[in-house]
Amino acid sequence: MSSIARLMTTKIIASATVRAVKKRVLPSRAALVLTPTAVQKVKEIMSKEEAKGFIGLKVGVRQRGCNGLSYTLDYATSKDKLDEEVKQDGVTIIIDKKAQLTLLGTEMDYVEDKLSAEFVFNNPNIKGTCGCGESFSI
């Protein structure tokens, strides 16, 4: 299946926003750190899909938006050889090999307010974002 066909058939399970943040020191072994609210939301999402054989959520990047890149979230059925696996507080996040350098030192949060509910990636590597926060550049 071509990469274009895969993108067209990919089911988006949640929306995601990015924020550029000041550099901060995260544990050196973690490619991605989840906040307690993100962990809780991932557990909630995975509990609904448990019987389908998913091992966790997979974070990737794709060319999109006015600033170049955006994050994708999908269910993971397996871990490819070069993918990074992050296990935290009972949840598993698989980071696609193409997204690893863009996610280093990033905090994944889940934010809910009156108008939206979404995963937010607080990323210290981002050089610019679009006005709506949907796409970014490194």
Secondary structure by P-SEA (a helix, b strand, c coil): ccaaaaaaaccccbbbbbbbbccccccccccccccaaaaaaaaaaaaaaccccccbbbbbccccccccbbbbbbbbccccccbbbbbcccbbbbbcccccccccbbbbbbbbcccbbbbbbbcccccccccccccccc
